[in-house]
Amino acid sequence: MSVFNPKISVMIVTYNQVDLIGETIESVVSQDYGNLEVIVADDASTDGTQAVIAEYEKKYPGVVKPVFNPVNLNVTGNSNAAFHACTGELIAVLGGDDIFLPGKLAAQVKDFADPAVVMSYHPVEIFIHETGEVVFTTNTTKKERIKDVYDVIAKCGIPGASSLMVRRSACPDYGFDARFPVISDWIFCIEVALKGAIKELPGVFGKYRKHGLGVTNRSFELLGEALRTLEIISARYPHDEKIQRACRTGANRFLLGELYRQVVKRDGGKVRQLTPYFLAWNVGARRVMMAIALQVLASPLVIALLVGPLQRLKPILKRNA
């Protein structure tokens, strides 16, 4: 009886993370899974990151394989540089500042023994870079779990960069969609999930580093990219009511998260800027109610009254939005 031992490509994308990239690579090369390559794509770093990667290439020849971009390609371009260098049957995705926990690859690869499975994920710990404090663990309630492509759409993707593993044959030939310079991972996951089944690996097998440089802190700036993802998927499947419903849910979920962030920041101007987005994704009485609610929420007095209670309710809102 043959042992299921497919080659795994771990694609790491990094840019100016000289103080973090070593720990990230180490968390991969120390895994107890042998049929492995580690593709580290550096996006023309200027801080010494490439030198650290080169040292790991020397230490692990034939395993750690650098891709040094001669110019900065941005997140999606760098992701594609890594993706197209992967030769494995399975691809695991990792940010250059995040961490695999011991046993991840050996445990997760078992999900793919079922040929119907195209995607696997697991809970991750989200921790504060400066203190190491774990502030949140993803996917610990039934409502948060991702069961199929409709959940990937409605719940705004797979949480945590260190979580995702996909079957290469289910991926788009072009990799990550170049129309999305930064948050192309969401539509990538949707396109993969449309090809087959998704499995959740029980247990925490990754850590996501939260600091001031992350995409979450640019969420308002990237709002257009997120909603464009849903517009494209909705237009591609106009007669699939489940996809249409999932797109509406995903849009409102994303917008509500952004509304929360702007209220907590006491930014009434950005609350008002969110109004046309909410109106575009709602109809009828719900649309009217949204318009009224957003007008009220933009008031400095209302915002001041809401900030405290909203911050105290954050864990409940995050789990149940």
Secondary structure, DSSP 8 states (H G I E B T S, - for coil): -------EEEEEEESS-TTTHHHHHHHHHTSS--SEEEEEEE---SSSHHHHHHHHHHHSTTTEEEEE-SS--HHHHHHHHHHTT--SSEEEEEETT-EE-TTHHHHHGGGGGSTTEEEEE--EEEEETTT--EEEESS-SGGG---SHHHHHHTTS-S-TTT-EEEGGGS-TT-S-TT-SS-THHHHHHHHHTTSEEEE-SS--EEEEE-TTSGGGGTTTTHHHHHHHHHHHHHH-TT-HHHHHHHHHHHHHHHHHHHHHHHHTT-HHHHHHHHHHHHHT--HHHHHHHHHHHHHHTSHHHHHHHHHHHHHTHHHHHHH-
